Amino acid sequence: MMSIGIHDLSLATTHRVLDLDTLAEANGVDPAKYHIGLGQDRMSIPAADEDIVTMGAQAALPLLERHGAEGIRTILFATESGVDQSKSAGLFLHELLELPRTMRVVEFKQACYSATAALQSALGIVARNPRERVLVIASDVARYELDSSGEPTQGAGAAAMLVSADPALLAIEPISGVVSRDVDDFWRPNDSTTAVVDGRLSVTAYMDAMTSAWDDFAAAGGVGAEEIDRFCFHQPFTKLARKALARLSQHTGVELPDTLQEASFAYNRELGNSYTASLYAGLAALLDHDDDLAGRRIGLFSYGSGAVGEFFTGIVQPGYRQLRRAESIRDQLAGRVPLTLEEYRALHSAAHPSDVDWETPRVTEGPFRFAGIRDRARRYEATQTAPAGPTQE
Ligand code: CAA
């Protein structure tokens, strides 16, 4: 059977960062609560001229530079921090990346889960026509109210995936376990820029979804836990993934030590929660830091509050190490400018009216920027020169 999956994967984040030590000091909290209790060190914060579009386009650019745009006829943009109620964020990205007009572009929403729905849809499109490739973008800014318990689990990041036949990174296996249930654990009303969350309920809803998705995976004929070599779970904070793997171990009766997922935490400890991108930032970290993955099976658990869960598997392809981007991700993370508490709070509270013209200050050093609002519409631009046109593989 033809294999279909992730041909390449790239990450991007913002150019500002808040160290959780700064937040701990301000909140009078022992920093160990954040570093050990939640398993988080820093969180990316968008500058005034950054958002899900600029991060998504920055993540996609290296894929186009490496593989070209040929065969891409679909962009699926997954986010739960959309910038418009009607227009897909993918259309701004499509323009910034100077992609051909012969494409369908659409936005997917179901909290942190929707990138997995986009990935599954992409697999279906490629199965129907293996000459096509699909660009899947997951990009989010996680925002909770200042001084809330969710505040240290904010963050921002984007993952871009090129989905194709005969993938070079991860061949996705056909069996998935899925679960959906209407639960008010976390949501964001239309008039709110921050999420409403019942933290405790969100954790139990995540665990319930994980075991239910696993049960459905097993019932659908999925492999046993002992046949899975590594795990990569949605990581709103990395400690939750540790708890989830322990729960799966208990649930299946198979010993699943934390070493099977440890490498997947490297980026998310630094990014904070990036909602839809979180699982795929975990996957990128695993592929970048584990040298013994060729031919191995990874089990992935995707969760989106509200709530939908999916457990699925993929086989790492032999040449995956040649496609790594660890250095560029390390540079991006290290190049972020630390915010003072006052700067962070000012950014968090900044108003973003859509009914008057305004321009953003030039802050980001990324390739694209959000320039402001003109005639009620969002305006984006390349920061220096326009991106080089896609090169062929
Ligand atoms: N040293 C070491 N550890 C410490 C510590 C210290 N000094 N002080 C506390 N801790 C530990 C606690 O023991 C606890 O660990 P355990 O859970 O293992 O016992 C951990 O730090 C956190 O402490 P609390 O439970 O007291 O933390 P909290 O109540 O202040 O906040 C939270 C936790 C409710 C999850 C909150 O961060 C939150 O609401 N986050 C947003 C919601 C979220 O991320 N939910 C996850 C599931 S939903 C989802 O997955 C979708 C999504 O992306 C949002």
Residues whose N, C-alpha, C, O or C-beta is under 5 A from the ligand:
A	BS01	CAA	D30 A32 K33 I36 G37 L38 C112 S149 G150 T153 V197 G199 R200 S202 V203 Y206 P236 Y275 Y303 S305
